[in-house]
Amino acid sequence: MDRDQLRSAQEPLKQRYRDEPDKAVVTLQATGTLGEGLTCSVTTGRALAEAGLHPATGGDGSTLCSGDMLLEALVACAGVTLRAVATSIGVDVRAGSVLAEGDLDFRGTLAISKDVPVGFRAIRLAFRLETDASKEDLDTLLKLTERYCVVYQTLASSPTLATSWAADAAIPEA
């Protein structure tokens, strides 16, 4: 997709959302089914992913770790966003890679220490790009990628979260 195709695809949407702001709010959804043992099967857009315990918490490594999946979602979103931004601002990126790393102290998850938070304490996102773009253009590309990457901004701004439960409710199909 080139710059004109991207703009052509996005402009009608942008105008619709300007005219009807409520149409810009879309609720995304993910579902899962509790599996055997300590697993949960999640239906993705393309396949079924089975998540389980990370080996550092007693898992055997045969299932996906939700922490890894979070980093994978960040990599995917940042990579797509970077490509879209580069196309939009005319920065030629011939090839590249995206790496996300996150530091977890499993003492929090395993309730070993109440002083250790549960979750990532640091996440690093790095891009390795094959490009002849100037430092200024790459700085702009990085700044705009951070600004428009949904997963990055969600992690950076901590949205309001809510949980609920229902006993003996109909089990949704995954």
SEVO-701483 format. One line per field, with one value per residue: residue in one letter; z, x, y of N, C-alpha, C, O in turn. Coordinates in steps of 0.2 Angstrom, whole numbers. Each point is the difference from the previous one (the first is absolute). Layout:
! residues N
res <- [A,...]
nup <- [Z,...]
neast <- [X,...]
nnorth <- [Y,...]
caup <- [Z,...]
caeast <- [X,...]
canorth <- [Y,...]
cup <- [Z,...]
ceast <- [X,...]
cnorth <- [Y,...]
oup <- [Z,...]
oeast <- [X,...]
onorth <- [Y,...]
This chain:
! residues 174
res <- [M,D,R,D,Q,L,R,S,A,Q,E,P,L,K,Q,R,Y,R,D,E,P,D,K,A,V,V,T,L,Q,A,T,G,T,L,G,E,G,L,T,C,S,V,T,T,G,R,A,L,A,E,A,G,L,H,P,A,T,G,G,D,G,S,T,L,C,S,G,D,M,L,L,E,A,L,V,A,C,A,G,V,T,L,R,A,V,A,T,S,I,G,V,D,V,R,A,G,S,V,L,A,E,G,D,L,D,F,R,G,T,L,A,I,S,K,D,V,P,V,G,F,R,A,I,R,L,A,F,R,L,E,T,D,A,S,K,E,D,L,D,T,L,L,K,L,T,E,R,Y,C,V,V,Y,Q,T,L,A,S,S,P,T,L,A,T,S,W,A,A,D,A,A,I,P,E,A]
nup <- [0,-9,-3,-11,-3,3,-6,-9,2,0,-10,-8,0,-6,-11,-4,0,-10,-9,-1,6,0,-9,5,4,1,-1,5,-7,11,-7,9,-3,9,1,-8,9,-2,-3,-8,-2,-6,1,-7,-2,7,10,0,7,-1,5,1,6,5,-9,-4,-7,-6,-5,-6,1,6,9,-6,-2,9,8,0,5,11,4,2,9,10,3,4,11,8,1,5,12,5,0,9,10,2,2,10,6,-4,9,-6,0,-1,8,3,9,3,6,2,6,4,6,0,6,-3,3,-9,-10,2,-3,-8,-9,11,4,0,-6,1,-4,-10,1,-7,-5,-5,-3,-5,-3,-6,0,-7,4,-7,6,-2,3,-7,-9,1,-1,-10,-7,3,-3,-11,-2,3,-7,-9,6,-8,-7,-9,-9,-7,-7,-10,-7,-3,-8,-3,10,-8,11,-6,6,-4,8,-2,-1,-5,-2,3,-9,2]
neast <- [4,-6,8,4,8,11,6,5,9,10,4,-1,9,10,0,2,11,4,-2,7,0,-11,0,2,-10,10,-10,10,1,0,2,-6,7,-7,11,4,-3,11,-10,6,-10,10,-10,7,6,9,0,3,-4,9,-9,11,0,2,7,0,-8,9,1,-8,-7,-7,1,-9,9,-7,7,1,-8,2,7,-4,-6,6,4,-7,-3,7,-1,-9,1,6,-4,-7,4,5,-7,-4,8,-4,-4,9,-10,11,6,-4,4,-7,4,-5,3,-1,0,4,-7,6,8,1,5,11,-2,8,-3,-3,10,-3,4,-11,6,-4,10,1,-2,5,0,1,5,-3,6,-8,8,-7,-8,-5,9,3,5,11,7,2,8,10,5,3,10,9,3,6,10,-7,5,5,-6,-2,8,0,-9,5,-1,-8,3,-4,-3,1,-9,3,-7,7,10,-7,1,6,-7,6]
nnorth <- [-6,4,7,-1,-8,2,7,-6,-5,6,3,-8,-7,2,-2,-10,-3,4,-6,-9,9,3,7,9,1,-4,-6,3,-8,-1,-8,-2,-7,1,2,-7,-6,0,-4,5,-5,2,4,-6,10,-2,4,-11,8,-7,5,3,-9,9,-1,10,-4,-4,10,-5,9,-7,5,3,6,-1,-5,-12,-6,0,-7,-10,-1,-2,-10,-8,0,-4,-11,-5,0,-7,-10,-3,-2,-11,-8,-1,-5,-9,-6,3,-6,1,4,-11,6,-8,8,-10,9,-11,9,-11,6,-9,7,7,-2,0,11,2,6,1,-3,-11,9,2,-8,4,-5,-9,10,-10,11,-10,9,-9,10,-5,6,5,-6,9,5,9,-3,-2,9,4,-3,3,9,1,-3,6,8,-4,0,-5,-7,4,3,-9,-3,5,-4,-9,-7,6,-3,-8,-1,-9,0,-9,1,-9,6,6,-11,9,2,-9]
caup <- [0,0,4,-3,2,7,1,-3,5,6,0,2,7,4,-1,3,7,1,-1,5,4,3,-4,1,6,-1,6,-2,4,-1,4,2,4,4,-2,5,4,1,-7,-3,-7,-2,-7,-3,-7,-5,3,7,4,7,5,6,5,-2,4,6,5,1,-6,-3,-6,-6,-1,0,6,-1,0,-7,-4,0,-3,-7,-2,-1,-6,-6,0,-1,-6,-5,0,-3,-7,-2,1,-5,-7,1,0,-5,2,-3,4,-4,4,7,5,6,6,7,6,6,6,5,6,1,7,1,-2,4,7,4,3,-1,-2,-7,-4,-5,-7,-3,3,-5,-7,-5,-7,-4,-7,-4,-6,-6,-3,-1,2,4,7,2,-3,4,7,-1,-1,7,4,-2,1,7,1,-3,1,5,6,3,4,5,5,3,4,5,-1,6,0,5,-1,2,-1,0,1,-3,-6,-7,-2,-7,-4,-3]
caeast <- [-4,4,-2,-7,-5,-2,-4,-7,-3,-2,-3,-7,-1,1,-6,-5,1,-1,-7,-4,5,-2,2,7,1,-1,2,3,-1,4,-3,4,-3,4,2,2,5,0,1,-6,0,-3,-1,2,-3,2,2,-1,6,-1,5,1,5,7,4,2,-5,-2,-2,5,3,-4,-5,2,0,-3,5,3,-5,-1,6,-1,-5,4,4,-4,-3,5,2,-5,-1,6,-1,-5,3,5,-3,-4,4,4,7,1,3,0,-1,1,-3,-2,2,-3,2,-3,3,-5,3,-5,-1,-6,-5,0,-2,5,1,-5,3,2,-6,-2,0,6,3,3,0,4,-2,5,-1,6,-3,5,-2,5,-3,4,-1,-6,-6,-1,-3,-8,-3,0,-5,-6,-1,-2,-6,-5,-1,-5,3,5,-4,-4,4,3,-5,-4,-8,-4,-2,-5,-1,-7,-1,-7,0,-5,-2,1,7,0,5,6]
canorth <- [6,6,6,2,-6,0,6,-1,-5,2,6,0,-1,6,5,-3,1,7,2,-4,-2,-6,-6,-1,-4,-7,-4,-6,-5,-7,-5,-6,-6,-3,-7,-5,3,8,3,4,1,7,1,6,1,-5,-7,-1,0,-3,3,-3,3,1,-5,3,0,-7,-3,-4,3,-2,5,7,4,6,6,0,2,7,3,-2,5,7,-1,0,7,5,-1,2,7,3,0,5,7,1,1,6,6,-1,-3,-6,-5,-6,-6,2,-4,3,-4,3,-4,2,-2,-2,-4,-5,-1,3,-4,-6,2,-1,7,5,6,0,0,-5,3,2,7,4,-3,4,-1,3,0,-1,2,1,6,5,6,4,-1,4,-4,-6,3,2,-7,-4,4,-1,-7,0,4,-3,-7,-1,-4,4,5,-3,-2,7,4,-5,1,-2,-7,-2,-8,-3,-8,-3,-7,-3,4,-3,0,3,-4,4]
cup <- [0,4,-2,2,7,1,-3,4,6,0,1,7,4,0,3,8,2,0,5,5,4,-4,0,6,-2,5,-3,6,-1,5,1,3,4,-2,5,4,1,-7,-1,-7,-3,-8,-3,-7,-5,3,7,4,7,5,7,4,-3,4,7,6,0,-7,-3,-7,-6,-2,-1,7,-2,0,-7,-5,0,-3,-8,-3,-1,-6,-7,-1,-2,-7,-6,1,-3,-8,-3,0,-6,-7,0,-1,-5,2,-3,5,-4,3,8,5,6,6,6,5,6,6,5,6,3,8,1,-2,4,7,5,4,-2,-2,-8,-4,-4,-7,-2,4,-5,-7,-4,-7,-4,-7,-3,-7,-6,-3,-1,3,5,8,2,-2,4,7,-1,-1,7,4,-2,1,8,1,-2,1,6,6,4,5,5,6,4,4,5,0,7,-2,4,-1,3,0,0,1,-3,-6,-6,-1,-7,-4,-3,-7]
ceast <- [4,-4,-7,-5,-2,-4,-7,-4,-3,-4,-8,-2,1,-6,-6,0,0,-7,-4,5,-2,2,7,2,-2,3,3,-1,4,-4,4,-4,5,1,2,6,0,1,-7,1,-3,0,3,-3,2,1,-3,6,-1,5,0,5,7,4,3,-6,-3,-3,5,3,-4,-5,3,-1,-4,4,3,-5,-1,6,-1,-5,4,4,-4,-3,5,3,-4,0,6,0,-5,3,5,-3,-4,5,6,7,0,4,0,-1,1,-2,-2,1,-3,3,-3,3,-6,3,-6,-1,-7,-6,0,-2,6,2,-5,3,2,-6,-1,0,7,2,3,-1,4,-2,5,-1,7,-2,5,-3,5,-3,5,-2,-6,-7,-1,-3,-7,-3,-1,-6,-7,-3,-3,-7,-6,-1,-4,3,5,-3,-4,5,3,-5,-4,-8,-3,-2,-6,0,-7,0,-7,1,-6,-3,1,8,1,5,5,1]
cnorth <- [6,5,2,-5,1,6,-1,-5,3,7,0,-2,6,5,-2,1,7,2,-4,-3,-7,-6,-2,-5,-7,-4,-6,-6,-6,-4,-6,-5,-3,-7,-5,2,7,3,4,1,6,-1,6,0,-6,-7,0,0,-2,3,-4,3,0,-5,3,0,-7,-3,-4,3,-2,5,7,3,6,6,0,3,8,3,-2,5,7,0,1,7,5,-1,2,8,3,0,5,7,1,2,7,6,-1,-2,-7,-5,-7,-6,2,-6,4,-5,3,-5,3,-3,-2,-3,-4,-1,4,-5,-7,2,-1,6,5,7,0,0,-5,4,2,6,4,-3,4,-2,3,-2,-1,1,0,6,5,7,4,-1,4,-4,-6,2,1,-7,-3,4,-1,-7,-1,3,-4,-8,-2,-4,4,5,-3,-2,6,3,-4,2,-2,-8,-2,-8,-1,-7,-1,-8,-4,3,-5,1,3,-5,4,-1]
oup <- [4,3,4,2,2,4,3,1,3,5,4,3,5,5,4,3,6,5,3,-1,1,2,-2,0,-1,3,-4,5,-5,5,-4,3,-2,-1,6,-3,1,-1,3,-2,2,-3,2,-1,-5,-4,3,-2,3,-1,2,-1,-4,6,4,5,3,0,1,-3,-6,-5,3,3,-5,-4,-3,-4,-5,-4,-4,-5,-5,-4,-4,-6,-5,-4,-4,-6,-3,-3,-5,-4,-3,-3,-5,-3,0,-4,2,2,-1,-2,1,-3,1,-1,2,-1,1,-1,2,0,2,1,5,4,1,5,6,6,-6,-3,-3,1,-3,0,4,1,1,0,0,-1,0,-2,1,-3,1,-4,3,-2,3,1,4,3,2,3,5,3,1,3,4,1,1,4,3,-3,6,6,6,6,6,6,6,5,3,4,3,-5,6,-6,4,-3,2,-3,-1,-2,0,0,-5,3,-1,-3]
oeast <- [5,-5,-5,-6,-6,-5,-5,-6,-5,-4,-2,-5,-4,-2,-4,-5,-2,-2,-5,2,5,0,2,5,-6,5,-3,-1,2,-2,5,-5,5,-5,-1,4,-5,5,-5,6,-6,4,-2,-4,-4,0,-2,5,-5,6,-5,2,2,-2,1,2,-5,-1,6,4,2,-3,5,-4,2,-1,1,1,-1,-1,1,0,-2,0,1,0,-1,2,2,-1,0,2,1,-1,0,2,1,-2,4,5,-4,6,-5,-4,3,-3,3,-2,1,0,-1,1,-4,5,-5,-5,-3,-5,-6,1,-2,2,-1,-3,2,-5,5,-3,5,-4,1,0,-1,-1,2,-3,4,-4,6,-5,6,3,4,-5,-4,-4,-6,-4,-4,-6,-5,-4,-5,-5,-5,-4,-6,-5,1,-2,-1,1,-1,-2,1,2,-4,-2,2,-2,0,1,-3,5,-5,4,-6,-6,4,2,-3,5,0,5]
onorth <- [1,-1,1,2,-1,-1,2,1,-1,1,3,2,1,3,3,2,1,3,3,-6,-4,-6,-5,-2,-1,1,-4,2,-2,1,-1,1,-2,-4,2,4,3,3,-1,2,2,-2,6,-4,-1,-5,5,-4,2,-1,-3,6,-4,-1,-4,2,-1,-6,0,-3,2,-1,2,-1,3,5,6,4,3,5,5,3,3,5,4,3,4,5,4,3,5,4,3,4,6,4,3,5,4,2,-4,1,-3,-5,6,-5,5,-6,6,-6,6,-6,5,-4,2,-3,-2,-1,-2,-5,-2,0,1,4,5,-4,-4,5,-1,5,6,-6,7,-6,5,-5,5,-4,2,0,0,5,-3,-3,-3,0,-1,-4,-1,-1,-3,-3,-1,-2,-3,-3,1,-3,2,2,-1,1,3,1,0,4,3,4,-4,-1,3,-2,3,-3,3,-3,3,-1,-4,6,-4,-3,6,3]
